[in-house]
Amino acid sequence: MVKSGQKFELEALSRRGISFITEEYMPKKLKDRDWLE
């Protein structure tokens, strides 16, 4: 179930472009420590 949720999240983000993911999304996730364990 978790794997599916992550896959859907990445598919949705891919529509915004790789620069959004690398410049905005991932840095914010890392800063906020907002990930599933």
Secondary structure, 3 states (H helix, E strand, C coil): CHHHHHHHHHHHHHCCCHHHHHHHHHHHHHHHCCCCC
